[in-house]
């Protein structure tokens, strides 16, 4: 086992994993005690799946491929109280999600525990917590609400993950150039720096870790199987087009990784491509991109860079 294939930890808030919008409205309108009492009364009623549920279910399912390692772990980071945690864990047991660890902070910030649990990705429905994590250089994502059903009827066990590039896997240097000086200046900058890698973005390490497990999967199952189907499918879906792909590929090589699939859209809408990929989660740094597709695609905003400056 290498450093990159040691245990990969994802932290989720209760509202990211389960649909708690009704309960959250109760909290907002009637206060904490009404929310707590309702959750205690409903402790044996399973919560419905939330935005991050399909991703978490498939992510934990990857442990079946590496039974001696069990390298994929999910922990709960929730501002709920210990009393309301009962419904969370009862719901996990109902859906057979092996989540056994977490922090329930009775309204206090969960931010300090991202590093304590050695988390590679923090998913939350609380914008302030995610923004604070990103500002501290930690890998956070804000799950956006939608009404998607669970994908239990999907018999393909592959975990499908899609990433934007600029502001997610790489820094936003090129996006800042484009916003300030226009498309021609952007292309000139990218051609001049075609052999100069970007600095890492917020989710570079997550991408690298997943890529390492993708390679390990191939080494253990696929190297002698001509019909091998990878357990993890990673796609980059970017508004970039040629010739700016050269610097993107240079950057990926500098990170020691490559995506299984690269979609260069040259400014075209990402929605139709993502509907074809059907990712269990998609990460982008622009809210306006995600607003167009969040009803169909489990979407996560990475509030990093020029598009998220106040």
Rosetta silent file (secondary structure, phi, psi, omega in degrees, C-alpha in Angstrom):
SEQUENCE: XXXXXXXXXXXXXXXXXXXXXXXXXXXXXXXXXXXXXXXXXXXXXXXXXXXXXXXXXXXXXXXXXXXXXXXXXXXXXXXXXXXXXXXXXXXXXXXXXXXXXXXXXXXXXXXXXXXXXXXXXXXXXXXXXXXXXXXXXXXXXXXXXXXXXXXXXXXXXXXXXXXXXXXXXXXXXXXXXXXXXXXXXXXXXXXXXXXXXXXXXXXXXXXXXXXXXXXXXXXXXXXXXXXXXXXXXXXXXXXXXXXXXXXXXXXXXXXXXXXXXXXXXXXXXXXXXXXXXXXXXXXXXXXXXXXXXXXXXXXXXXXXXXXXXX
SCORE:     score description
SCORE:     0.000 S_00000001
   1 L     0.000  129.931  177.034    0.000    0.000    0.000 S_00000001
   2 L   -92.631  173.888  178.846    1.344    3.422   -0.968 S_00000001
   3 H   -59.879  -36.428 -177.562    0.622    6.741    0.736 S_00000001
   4 H   -75.702  -17.662  177.875   -2.001    7.506   -1.908 S_00000001
   5 H  -106.794   15.204  167.487   -3.798    4.195   -1.343 S_00000001
   6 L   -72.134  173.909 -171.160   -3.985    4.519    2.421 S_00000001
   7 L   -53.128  130.514  179.529   -7.444    5.071    3.863 S_00000001
   8 E  -105.066  118.281 -173.169   -9.413    7.749    2.010 S_00000001
   9 E  -108.787  127.885  172.630  -11.856    9.531    4.312 S_00000001
  10 E  -112.372  131.889  175.780  -14.924   11.478    3.194 S_00000001
  11 E  -106.326  135.392  178.684  -16.847   13.523    5.751 S_00000001
  12 E  -128.597  143.691  169.450  -20.537   14.296    5.197 S_00000001
  13 L   -80.936  160.477 -179.790  -23.012   16.395    7.089 S_00000001
  14 H   -62.147  -33.779 -177.675  -26.366   14.813    7.874 S_00000001
  15 H   -79.521  -15.764  173.036  -28.088   17.242    5.482 S_00000001
  16 H   -80.734  -39.833 -176.446  -25.708   16.311    2.657 S_00000001
  17 H   -79.517  -38.837 -176.516  -26.289   12.559    3.019 S_00000001
  18 E  -121.244  157.809  178.456  -30.025   12.618    3.765 S_00000001
  19 L   -80.502  101.154 -178.583  -32.951   14.795    2.737 S_00000001
  20 L  -118.159   24.538 -176.290  -33.477   16.940    5.818 S_00000001
  21 H   -64.184  -40.650  178.557  -34.960   20.005    4.145 S_00000001
  22 H   -63.550  -43.769  179.586  -38.299   19.654    5.958 S_00000001
  23 H   -66.796  -35.839  178.256  -36.537   19.230    9.283 S_00000001
  24 H   -65.837  -38.320  176.331  -34.249   22.159    8.517 S_00000001
  25 H   -62.774  -38.398  176.430  -37.264   24.360    7.855 S_00000001
  26 H   -60.766  -44.099  178.274  -38.632   23.306   11.240 S_00000001
  27 H   -61.260  -43.745 -177.006  -35.335   24.347   12.824 S_00000001
  28 H   -67.264  -35.960 -173.544  -35.370   27.696   10.999 S_00000001
  29 H   -94.793  -31.937 -174.869  -38.977   28.543   11.897 S_00000001
  30 H  -118.347   -6.974  173.920  -39.507   26.968   15.340 S_00000001
  31 L    97.439  174.087 -172.260  -36.021   26.640   16.777 S_00000001
  32 H   -64.652  -42.206 -175.584  -33.667   23.965   18.011 S_00000001
  33 H   -63.935  -41.010  178.155  -35.876   22.361   20.659 S_00000001
  34 H   -63.834  -41.593  177.522  -38.735   21.746   18.202 S_00000001
  35 H   -61.907  -48.099 -179.114  -36.244   20.281   15.720 S_00000001
  36 H   -61.608  -45.832 -178.224  -34.651   18.045   18.368 S_00000001
  37 H   -62.758  -39.850  178.551  -37.988   16.810   19.712 S_00000001
  38 H   -63.763  -44.408 -179.226  -39.189   15.974   16.204 S_00000001
  39 H   -64.409  -37.922  178.377  -36.012   14.044   15.419 S_00000001
  40 H   -65.335  -44.066  178.145  -36.266   12.084   18.678 S_00000001
  41 H   -62.322  -33.906 -174.371  -39.907   11.168   17.950 S_00000001
  42 L   -98.425   18.830 -171.320  -38.966   10.104   14.417 S_00000001
  43 L   -59.076  -27.597 -178.470  -35.783    8.234   15.365 S_00000001
  44 L   -96.578    3.698  178.595  -37.037    4.957   13.872 S_00000001
  45 L   -96.653  112.076 -176.742  -38.304    6.562   10.645 S_00000001
  46 L   -61.967  138.664  173.900  -35.535    6.332    8.008 S_00000001
  47 L   -72.612  152.026  176.610  -34.597    9.584    6.350 S_00000001
  48 L   -78.247  152.497  179.221  -34.867    9.787    2.577 S_00000001
  49 E   -59.955  143.122  176.736  -31.635    9.827    0.534 S_00000001
  50 L  -105.579 -168.285 -172.746  -30.065   13.221   -0.041 S_00000001
  51 L   -60.617  -41.322 -175.914  -27.821   14.667   -2.730 S_00000001
  52 L   -83.885   -4.014 -173.570  -24.623   12.919   -1.590 S_00000001
  53 H   -60.170  -50.644 -179.172  -26.301    9.552   -0.980 S_00000001
  54 H   -58.405  -39.787  178.159  -25.601    7.889   -4.390 S_00000001
  55 H   -64.138  -48.372 -176.988  -21.956    8.942   -4.207 S_00000001
  56 H   -63.122  -42.179 -179.713  -21.500    7.760   -0.605 S_00000001
  57 H   -60.636  -47.023 -179.911  -23.203    4.421   -1.275 S_00000001
  58 H   -68.984  -39.483 -179.900  -20.971    3.662   -4.277 S_00000001
  59 H   -58.276  -49.476  179.558  -17.875    5.027   -2.522 S_00000001
  60 H   -67.426  -30.624  178.613  -18.324    2.677    0.446 S_00000001
  61 H   -64.559  -20.493  178.940  -19.152   -0.179   -1.925 S_00000001
  62 H   -64.666  -20.204  178.934  -15.615    0.031   -3.323 S_00000001
  63 H   -60.852  -24.269  178.839  -14.366   -1.671   -0.145 S_00000001
  64 H   -63.936  -25.432  179.907  -15.640   -4.967   -1.587 S_00000001
  65 H   -79.771  -22.342 -177.186  -12.855   -4.747   -4.185 S_00000001
  66 H  -129.274   62.132 -171.208  -10.152   -4.346   -1.543 S_00000001
  67 L   -62.409  -27.594 -179.777  -11.409   -6.474    1.379 S_00000001
  68 L   -79.443  -18.074 -178.438   -8.020   -6.751    3.044 S_00000001
  69 L  -102.988  -39.889 -171.222   -7.563   -2.963    2.988 S_00000001
  70 L    41.433   64.152 -169.776  -11.079   -1.507    3.319 S_00000001
  71 L   -84.831   -5.636 -174.718   -9.582    1.832    2.299 S_00000001
  72 E  -107.405  123.309 -173.961  -12.787    3.851    1.857 S_00000001
  73 E  -134.892  141.571  176.197  -14.327    5.404    4.959 S_00000001
  74 E  -122.353  133.317  175.117  -17.125    7.902    5.584 S_00000001
  75 E  -121.807  152.866  177.685  -17.552    9.863    8.806 S_00000001
  76 E   -94.280  132.463  169.890  -20.381   12.163    9.853 S_00000001
  77 E  -123.090  105.164 -170.596  -19.687   15.785   10.744 S_00000001
  78 E  -133.828  142.658  175.082  -22.950   17.224   11.982 S_00000001
  79 L   -84.206    2.843  175.803  -24.084   20.182   14.044 S_00000001
  80 L   -67.645  165.347  177.547  -26.928   18.005   15.353 S_00000001
  81 L   -86.467  164.311  176.265  -27.039   16.909   18.981 S_00000001
  82 H   -56.229  -32.970  179.329  -26.243   13.381   20.168 S_00000001
  83 H   -63.257  -43.669 -177.799  -30.005   12.767   20.612 S_00000001
  84 H   -76.708  -15.094  176.186  -30.730   13.498   16.959 S_00000001
  85 H   -62.199  -24.613 -178.517  -27.724   11.407   15.900 S_00000001
  86 H   -60.123  -42.510 -179.321  -29.825    8.315   16.622 S_00000001
  87 H   -66.892  -36.910  177.916  -32.012    8.947   13.588 S_00000001
  88 H   -59.765  -52.370 -176.323  -28.936    9.507   11.421 S_00000001
  89 H   -71.924  -32.920  173.602  -27.323    6.195   12.370 S_00000001
  90 H   -61.566  -37.961  178.002  -30.642    4.326   12.279 S_00000001
  91 H   -68.023  -39.421  176.092  -31.048    5.595    8.708 S_00000001
  92 H   -59.945  -43.134  178.919  -27.521    4.459    7.846 S_00000001
  93 H   -65.793  -37.735  179.252  -28.343    0.985    9.139 S_00000001
  94 H   -59.144  -42.096 -177.883  -31.609    0.969    7.189 S_00000001
  95 L   -92.228    6.117  179.236  -29.751    1.612    3.933 S_00000001
  96 L    57.858   43.373  174.018  -26.846   -0.672    4.928 S_00000001
  97 L   -95.779  115.998 -178.123  -24.332    2.158    4.861 S_00000001
  98 L   -78.428   70.637  175.508  -21.348    1.181    7.040 S_00000001
  99 L  -109.096  118.745 -171.930  -20.875    4.601    8.664 S_00000001
 100 L  -125.090   -9.487 -174.885  -19.809    4.211   12.275 S_00000001
 101 E  -123.631  155.290  177.511  -17.844    7.347   13.223 S_00000001
 102 E   173.100  174.507  175.550  -18.661   11.010   13.481 S_00000001
 103 E  -126.551  127.938  178.254  -18.878   14.209   15.457 S_00000001
 104 E  -121.096  111.884 -159.262  -22.233   15.654   16.591 S_00000001
 105 L  -108.160    9.874  176.378  -21.567   19.105   17.975 S_00000001
 106 L    50.748   48.558  174.977  -24.938   20.444   19.228 S_00000001
 107 L    93.055  -12.008  178.761  -24.830   23.528   17.035 S_00000001
 108 L   -79.786  157.351 -179.327  -21.091   24.216   17.230 S_00000001
 109 L   -60.683  140.008  174.914  -18.996   24.439   14.065 S_00000001
 110 L   -90.916   -4.055 -175.079  -17.747   21.147   12.672 S_00000001
 111 L   -51.993  -44.190 -176.011  -14.872   22.914   10.912 S_00000001
 112 L   -62.330  -17.396 -171.987  -12.143   21.984   13.463 S_00000001
 113 H   -95.484   -2.142  176.728  -12.759   18.265   12.941 S_00000001
 114 H   -63.248  -49.214  177.691  -12.066   18.166    9.192 S_00000001
 115 H   -70.501  -36.172 -176.956   -8.328   17.946    9.837 S_00000001
 116 H   -60.843  -36.396  178.690   -8.783   15.828   12.968 S_00000001
 117 L   -88.964    3.616  179.216  -10.442   13.045   10.936 S_00000001
 118 L    55.411   54.020 -172.216   -7.820   13.416    8.133 S_00000001
 119 L   -83.041  136.350  174.495  -10.554   14.099    5.616 S_00000001
 120 L   -95.085  -14.698  176.511   -9.911   14.152    1.847 S_00000001
 121 E  -156.721  131.732  177.099  -13.355   15.594    1.082 S_00000001
 122 E  -117.309  117.520 -179.765  -15.881   17.441    3.241 S_00000001
 123 E  -111.277  126.477 -177.560  -19.455   17.594    1.893 S_00000001
 124 E  -147.568  156.468  172.257  -21.954   19.852    3.616 S_00000001
 125 L   -96.201    4.881 -179.740  -25.147   21.796    2.970 S_00000001
 126 L   -99.741  108.204 -174.143  -23.861   24.601    5.203 S_00000001
 127 H   -61.559  -38.745 -177.709  -22.283   27.282    2.995 S_00000001
 128 H   -64.435  -41.891  179.477  -20.432   28.987    5.843 S_00000001
 129 H   -63.865  -43.002 -178.095  -18.722   25.767    6.954 S_00000001
 130 H   -67.602  -44.019  179.351  -17.643   24.892    3.420 S_00000001
 131 H   -60.654  -42.019  178.845  -16.364   28.403    2.669 S_00000001
 132 H   -62.493  -39.455  178.411  -14.376   28.397    5.892 S_00000001
 133 H   -63.748  -46.467 -179.521  -12.837   25.047    4.964 S_00000001
 134 H   -62.069  -43.330 -179.903  -11.841   26.255    1.486 S_00000001
 135 H   -63.157  -26.339  178.456  -10.343   29.459    2.888 S_00000001
 136 L   -89.391    4.849  179.529   -8.255   27.316    5.238 S_00000001
 137 L    80.688   19.866 -179.652   -6.967   25.229    2.324 S_00000001
 138 L  -102.280  154.597 -172.054   -9.147   22.223    3.151 S_00000001
 139 L   -84.575   92.693 -177.841  -11.113   20.188    0.560 S_00000001
 140 E  -117.078  156.661  176.551  -14.741   21.249    0.919 S_00000001
 141 E  -147.467  137.482  179.137  -17.826   21.181   -1.274 S_00000001
 142 E   -94.507  114.245  178.805  -21.331   22.639   -0.874 S_00000001
 143 E   -75.429  134.797 -178.770  -24.019   20.164   -1.942 S_00000001
 144 L   -98.616  137.715 -174.906  -26.839   21.876   -3.827 S_00000001
 145 L   -66.193  142.768  169.477  -30.421   20.744   -3.183 S_00000001
 146 L  -152.376  177.858 -177.664  -32.289   18.691   -5.746 S_00000001
 147 L  -116.541   31.544  179.185  -35.110   16.159   -5.841 S_00000001
 148 L   -67.884  142.774  174.461  -33.303   13.282   -7.488 S_00000001
 149 L   -79.694  161.834  172.061  -34.358    9.799   -6.453 S_00000001
 150 L   -60.372  153.671 -177.522  -31.874    7.258   -5.210 S_00000001
 151 L   -97.769   32.463 -176.082  -30.212    5.311   -8.012 S_00000001
 152 L   -59.800  -24.998 -179.376  -30.971    1.881   -6.521 S_00000001
 153 L   -82.627   -1.539  178.120  -32.418    0.730   -9.840 S_00000001
 154 L   -86.683  109.963 -174.807  -29.065    1.370  -11.553 S_00000001
 155 L   -86.486    4.685  174.694  -27.415   -2.057  -11.730 S_00000001
 156 L   -85.668  115.121 -175.107  -24.056   -0.630  -12.830 S_00000001
 157 L   -79.062   -1.890 -176.491  -21.852   -0.678   -9.699 S_00000001
 158 L   -63.572  136.620  171.668  -19.312    1.802  -11.121 S_00000001
 159 E   -86.490  117.941 -177.258  -18.681    4.973   -9.105 S_00000001
 160 E  -108.257  120.155 -177.762  -18.885    7.835  -11.607 S_00000001
 161 E  -126.917  134.976  178.514  -17.285   11.149  -10.586 S_00000001
 162 E  -124.380  139.222 -179.781  -16.945   14.276  -12.723 S_00000001
 163 E  -125.674  139.544  158.447  -14.745   17.303  -12.049 S_00000001
 164 L   -71.068  166.230 -178.245  -14.393   20.730  -13.574 S_00000001
 165 L  -100.563  -67.541 -176.416  -10.717   21.625  -14.020 S_00000001
 166 E   -67.903  128.655  179.643   -9.998   25.303  -13.334 S_00000001
 167 L    82.830   -0.296  178.641  -10.772   26.283   -9.749 S_00000001
 168 L  -125.953  -65.282  176.957  -11.375   22.668   -8.716 S_00000001
 169 L   -86.626  -33.508  177.587   -8.431   20.425   -9.641 S_00000001
 170 E  -117.391  168.941  177.441   -6.145   23.332  -10.533 S_00000001
 171 L   -69.594 -179.382 -175.237   -5.934   26.894   -9.266 S_00000001
 172 L  -104.443   23.071 -179.340   -7.883   29.694  -10.947 S_00000001
 173 H   -53.307  -48.833 -176.379   -4.920   31.547  -12.501 S_00000001
 174 H   -70.019  -35.500  178.051   -6.170   31.049  -16.065 S_00000001
 175 H   -65.971  -37.356  176.617   -9.754   31.876  -15.177 S_00000001
 176 H   -63.814  -38.980  176.980   -8.580   35.157  -13.624 S_00000001
 177 H   -62.481  -45.399 -179.724   -6.722   35.948  -16.852 S_00000001
 178 H   -62.818  -45.070 -177.835   -9.840   35.224  -18.904 S_00000001
 179 H   -65.464  -36.519 -175.321  -12.114   37.310  -16.675 S_00000001
 180 H   -87.028  -33.614 -170.531   -9.762   40.310  -16.627 S_00000001
 181 H  -122.965   -8.157  175.737   -8.335   40.303  -20.163 S_00000001
 182 L    97.965  176.095 -172.416  -10.641   38.210  -22.355 S_00000001
 183 H   -66.754  -40.986 -178.751  -10.472   35.040  -24.426 S_00000001
 184 H   -62.285  -43.370  178.543   -7.541   36.023  -26.661 S_00000001
 185 H   -65.051  -37.285  177.193   -5.365   36.829  -23.665 S_00000001
 186 H   -59.758  -50.267 -179.106   -6.409   33.538  -22.043 S_00000001
 187 H   -62.923  -40.495  178.238   -5.325   31.508  -25.093 S_00000001
 188 H   -61.446  -44.193  179.260   -2.051   33.451  -25.357 S_00000001
 189 H   -61.429  -43.900 -177.402   -1.344   32.812  -21.667 S_00000001
 190 H   -69.592  -35.859  178.025   -2.078   29.099  -21.978 S_00000001
 191 H   -69.168  -41.057  179.371    0.077   28.665  -25.095 S_00000001
 192 H   -66.266  -29.597 -177.276    3.001   30.498  -23.512 S_00000001
 193 L  -109.616   26.256 -176.285    2.674   28.362  -20.373 S_00000001
 194 L   -57.812  -30.270  179.903    1.814   25.073  -22.097 S_00000001
 195 L  -100.629    8.878  179.800    4.718   23.338  -20.321 S_00000001
 196 L  -107.329  111.807 -177.648    4.131   25.108  -16.998 S_00000001
 197 L   -67.266  151.297  170.980    1.778   23.208  -14.690 S_00000001
 198 L   -70.257  156.715  167.638   -0.916   24.947  -12.717 S_00000001
 199 L   -70.566  155.616 -178.488   -0.726   25.075   -8.948 S_00000001
 200 E   -64.529  147.012  171.340   -3.062   22.572   -7.264 S_00000001
 201 L   -95.196 -176.917 -173.563   -6.713   23.405   -6.703 S_00000001
 202 L   -61.149  -31.206 -174.855   -8.840   22.438   -3.667 S_00000001
 203 L  -109.665   18.612  178.813   -9.664   18.906   -4.831 S_00000001
 204 H   -58.808  -45.767 -175.942   -6.338   17.950   -6.397 S_00000001
 205 H   -65.921  -38.820  176.144   -5.475   15.538   -3.580 S_00000001
 206 H   -59.900  -46.157  179.311   -8.889   13.842   -3.738 S_00000001
 207 H   -60.089  -43.535  179.944   -8.454   13.392   -7.480 S_00000001
 208 H   -63.362  -41.517 -179.142   -4.955   11.995   -7.001 S_00000001
 209 H   -65.943  -43.775  178.549   -6.132    9.522   -4.356 S_00000001
 210 H   -64.239  -39.449  177.822   -9.022    8.297   -6.494 S_00000001
 211 H   -62.456  -38.215  178.870   -6.699    7.964   -9.489 S_00000001
 212 H   -63.963  -41.035  177.209   -4.323    5.851   -7.407 S_00000001
 213 H   -69.901  -31.666  175.102   -7.138    3.468   -6.490 S_00000001
 214 H   -61.138  -44.096  178.031   -8.196    3.389  -10.130 S_00000001
 215 H   -65.586  -41.443  179.301   -4.683    2.195  -11.037 S_00000001
 216 H   -63.084  -39.456  176.945   -4.685   -0.329   -8.179 S_00000001
 217 H   -59.538  -43.606  179.097   -8.026   -1.676   -9.392 S_00000001
 218 H   -65.021  -41.978 -178.866   -6.561   -2.190  -12.855 S_00000001
 219 H   -63.905  -37.085 -175.351   -3.456   -3.888  -11.460 S_00000001
 220 H   -87.786  -30.520 -175.315   -5.463   -6.309   -9.317 S_00000001
 221 H  -118.936  -29.197 -166.330   -8.425   -7.035  -11.615 S_00000001
 222 H  -104.544  -16.387 -171.704   -7.856   -5.640  -15.077 S_00000001
 223 L   -63.417  -25.605 -179.782   -4.321   -6.279  -16.239 S_00000001
 224 L  -116.089   11.408 -177.138   -5.209   -9.756  -17.533 S_00000001
 225 L  -116.374  107.708 -178.486   -8.877   -9.201  -18.319 S_00000001
 226 L   -66.513  -16.429 -179.669   -9.625   -7.849  -21.816 S_00000001
 227 L  -106.295   19.511 -177.934  -13.217   -7.116  -20.698 S_00000001
 228 L   -56.407  134.422  175.464  -12.205   -5.286  -17.539 S_00000001
 229 L  -119.644  117.546 -175.498  -14.645   -2.622  -16.389 S_00000001
 230 L   -64.442  146.771  179.261  -13.160   -0.127  -13.901 S_00000001
 231 L   -79.086  -22.753  179.729  -14.868    0.316  -10.556 S_00000001
 232 E  -122.486  123.522  178.687  -14.123    4.060  -10.550 S_00000001
 233 E  -114.243  114.845 -175.781  -14.843    6.206  -13.593 S_00000001
 234 E  -111.266  128.529  179.201  -13.299    9.681  -13.423 S_00000001
 235 E  -125.047  143.758  167.506  -14.162   12.399  -15.926 S_00000001
 236 E  -108.011  124.634  179.828  -12.966   15.967  -16.385 S_00000001
 237 E  -120.924  107.777 -171.374  -15.619   18.194  -17.940 S_00000001
 238 E  -128.809  149.667  176.019  -14.200   21.617  -18.747 S_00000001
 239 L   -74.924   -8.811  176.777  -15.190   24.683  -20.736 S_00000001
 240 L   -61.365  156.562  170.982  -11.669   24.755  -22.148 S_00000001
 241 L  -138.685  173.872  176.148  -11.020   23.903  -25.785 S_00000001
 242 L   -62.284  142.504    7.837   -7.950   23.386  -27.963 S_00000001
 243 L   -94.148    9.654 -175.047   -5.218   24.594  -27.775 S_00000001
 244 L   -72.455   -4.066  177.826   -5.564   25.198  -24.023 S_00000001
 245 H   -67.750  -22.778 -176.680   -5.749   21.448  -23.446 S_00000001
 246 H   -61.711  -44.887 -179.548   -1.937   21.289  -23.607 S_00000001
 247 H   -70.061  -34.460  176.204   -1.459   23.022  -20.275 S_00000001
 248 H   -58.474  -47.604 -178.349   -4.262   20.973  -18.729 S_00000001
 249 H   -67.906  -38.551  174.586   -2.482   17.745  -19.712 S_00000001
 250 H   -57.412  -41.940 -178.996    0.861   19.136  -18.535 S_00000001
 251 H   -65.852  -44.736  179.047   -0.751   19.875  -15.186 S_00000001
 252 H   -61.613  -40.703  177.807   -2.235   16.412  -14.828 S_00000001
 253 H   -62.645  -39.447  179.479    1.128   14.853  -15.626 S_00000001
 254 H   -65.823  -27.398  176.219    2.777   17.035  -12.978 S_00000001
 255 L   -80.109   -7.879 -178.048    0.217   15.730  -10.495 S_00000001
 256 L    75.342   34.219 -175.348    1.208   12.184  -11.498 S_00000001
 257 L  -152.155  170.280  172.905   -2.224   11.299  -12.806 S_00000001
 258 L  -149.812  151.034  177.180   -4.549   11.280  -15.760 S_00000001
 259 L   -83.938  148.645  175.054   -8.315   11.243  -16.129 S_00000001
 260 L   -67.027  -33.812 -176.951   -9.994    8.280  -17.722 S_00000001
 261 E  -139.576  136.116  179.198  -12.127   10.671  -19.762 S_00000001
 262 E  -126.499  126.308  179.086  -11.597   14.293  -20.784 S_00000001
 263 E  -117.703  109.548  178.102  -14.352   16.466  -22.252 S_00000001
 264 E   -98.474  109.386 -169.930  -13.177   19.761  -23.787 S_00000001
 265 L   -99.196   -8.310  175.924  -16.344   21.739  -24.482 S_00000001
 266 L    48.958   45.067  176.500  -14.858   25.007  -25.779 S_00000001
 267 L    89.003   -6.566  178.526  -17.551   27.050  -24.057 S_00000001
 268 L   -71.139  159.728 -179.136  -20.468   24.727  -24.850 S_00000001
 269 L   -64.734  138.222 -177.977  -22.996   23.895  -22.150 S_00000001
 270 L   -81.392  -17.469 -170.171  -21.907   21.096  -19.817 S_00000001
 271 H   -57.191  -47.387 -175.058  -25.395   19.820  -19.082 S_00000001
 272 H   -67.417  -36.481  177.072  -25.902   17.438  -22.013 S_00000001
 273 H   -65.412  -44.079 -179.490  -22.474   15.833  -21.537 S_00000001
 274 H   -66.452  -34.933  176.223  -23.095   15.343  -17.825 S_00000001
 275 H   -64.337  -32.218  177.506  -26.508   13.827  -18.500 S_00000001
 276 H   -74.347  -38.905  179.073  -24.752   11.294  -20.748 S_00000001
 277 H   -70.464  -37.393 -176.428  -22.048   10.528  -18.143 S_00000001
 278 L    56.478   56.248 -179.777  -24.615   10.345  -15.297 S_00000001
 279 L   -68.002  150.877  173.519  -22.085   11.074  -12.539 S_00000001
 280 L   -78.303  -14.274  175.006  -22.968   10.299   -8.955 S_00000001
 281 E  -162.549  141.509  178.605  -21.372   13.640   -8.105 S_00000001
 282 E  -131.556  130.947 -177.837  -20.079   16.627  -10.103 S_00000001
 283 E  -109.847  128.380  178.047  -17.764   19.331   -8.741 S_00000001
 284 E  -144.525  153.347 -179.863  -17.637   22.844  -10.235 S_00000001
 285 L   -96.888    1.699 -178.156  -16.509   26.232   -8.943 S_00000001
 286 L  -116.784  116.322 -179.157  -19.249   28.244  -10.691 S_00000001
 287 H   -60.004  -36.617 -177.202  -22.729   28.355   -9.175 S_00000001
 288 H   -65.171  -31.995  175.100  -24.263   29.508  -12.468 S_00000001
 289 H   -66.272  -43.020 -175.010  -23.053   26.324  -14.190 S_00000001
 290 H   -74.038  -32.004 -179.611  -24.523   24.130  -11.475 S_00000001
 291 H   -59.693  -29.436 -178.103  -27.856   25.945  -11.262 S_00000001
 292 L   -73.576  -22.950 -169.818  -28.633   24.793  -14.799 S_00000001
 293 L  -127.561   -1.320 -171.812  -28.183   21.107  -14.022 S_00000001
 294 L   -65.804  -20.090  177.221  -28.618   20.504  -10.297 S_00000001
 295 L   -71.212  -25.984 -178.074  -32.134   19.094  -10.805 S_00000001
 296 L  -105.999  -26.180 -172.938  -30.676   16.251  -12.919 S_00000001
 297 L  -122.674  128.654  173.865  -27.104   15.884  -11.629 S_00000001
 298 L   -60.487  111.903 -166.714  -25.946   15.613   -7.977 S_00000001
 299 E  -116.411  141.526 -178.992  -24.016   18.879   -7.899 S_00000001
 300 E  -131.352  124.926  176.466  -21.383   20.269   -5.539 S_00000001
 301 E   -88.669  128.768  173.263  -20.094   23.836   -5.533 S_00000001
 302 L  -102.103  101.137 -170.521  -16.424   24.303   -4.672 S_00000001
 303 L   -79.732   68.673 -174.714  -16.413   27.948   -3.488 S_00000001
 304 L  -124.170  144.442  168.074  -12.863   28.731   -4.548 S_00000001
 305 L    84.767 -166.643 -168.462  -11.291   31.453   -6.663 S_00000001
 306 H   -61.017  -32.467 -177.916  -12.435   34.467   -8.616 S_00000001
 307 H   -74.274   -8.474 -176.518  -16.016   33.289   -9.157 S_00000001
 308 H  -122.260   16.403  175.093  -16.585   33.095   -5.412 S_00000001
 309 L   -77.548  136.971  179.845  -15.067   36.359   -4.248 S_00000001
 310 L   -76.809    0.000    0.000  -17.487   38.532   -2.303 S_00000001
